[in-house]
Amino acid sequence: MRRLLFLAAVMLAACGNPTNSAPATTTHAAAATSTRVAARVTQSPIWFFCDGIDAPVVYLFANTESQNQVRFIEYDKRSGATVRSLDLQLGDGEGAAGSIYTPLLQNGQDFGHVRQVNAGNFETPAAAYTTPYTSVQIGDHNVECRWLPRTRVAAFTGRRSFVIHEDADGDLIYTTFDFANAATQPIDQGDNGRSTRFSVEVRGGQESVRPDGSDFTFPGRDGFSYHVALKTDGSGQLQVLRNGAQVQSEPLTAFIVGQASQD
C-alpha cells in the first residue's frame, strides 16, 4: 500500500504524458509528517523517486487516479532522456526483516518491487525526515536509492540531482550529484545514509518562506551562490548566480520535501 509521507510534485507534462491525479492522502508514521497536496491537470503528486547510487538511472513513481496504480518513468542520467513511461499496478506490501516490499505488476505479471526500510530500526530514527525507500527492483535488476538523513528537499533536473539536508545542529547543507559524471560507487554515511560522492557541497544555507512556497539560498565561493525555489503548485527552479548575475537555471523535474517528526 502506498504511503505518501511528504510533499511531492512532478511535472508530468514534460514527459509528454500528462495525467490527472487524485489528491494525495494524509497518513502518519514515525519520523515523518504528511502534507496534503492538491492535484492539477498537468501536475501530479508523486509517490517517490529513486535516485540510483549504483546505476545511472532515476526511477520516478507518480500517482494516478487509481490508488492501486502508479506511473513508472525511467530516466537515463547519461543522456537526461526519458527511457520509458508506463503504468504499473501495486500489490499488497509484505513485511520482512524490518522492511516492507511492495510488488510492482504489469498486466498482472510480476514487474519488480519497491523496498522501504523501517526507520525505527535506524541508529537515529528521528533523522528520517523522508521515508527511506532504499531500493527498487525492476525485473532482475536491483537499483539502490540515494537517501540522506534529515532531508529537507530532494530533487532532480535534467542534468543533476540534489539534496538539501540538515546536519545534527540543524544547519542547512546543499549537495549536488551531476549526471554527467554520475558516481556509481556508494560511500559510507552516518545515520544510515546512502549516497555517492557529491559534485558540489555548500553549507550555511538560509530558508525563507513565501505565501506560495519557499526559497533556499546557499552562498558559495568566488562569488557563486545557489538558489532553490519551490512553489506550492508543484513547480521549482534551481539557479546558480555569480556576483548576482545568473549563470545557470534549471527547472526541477520532481521534488519531495521532508519534515522532522512532530511526535
Sequence and secondary structure as in RCSB ss.txt:
>XXXX:A:sequence
MRRLLFLAAVMLAACGNPTNSAPATTTHAAAATSTRVAARVTQSPIWFFCDGIDAPVVYLFANTESQNQVRFIEY
DKRSGATVRSLDLQLGDGEGAAGSIYTPLLQNGQDFGHVRQVNAGNFETPAAAYTTPYTSVQIGDHNVECRWLPR
TRVAAFTGRRSFVIHEDADGDLIYTTFDFANAATQPIDQGDNGRSTRFSVEVRGGQESVRPDGSDFTFPGRDGFS
YHVALKTDGSGQLQVLRNGAQVQSEPLTAFIVGQASQD
>XXXX:A:secstr
     SEEEE GGGGT            BTTB        SS B EEEEEEBSSSSEEEEEEE SSTTEEEEEEE
ETTT  EEEEEEEEE   EEETTEEEEEEEETTEEEEEEEEE GGGSSSGGG SS  EEEEEETTEEEEB B TT
EEEEEE SSEEEEEEE TT  EEEEEEESTT   S EE STT EE   SEEEEEEEEEEETTEEEEEEE STTEE
EEEEEETTS EEEEEEETTEEEEEEE SEEEE      
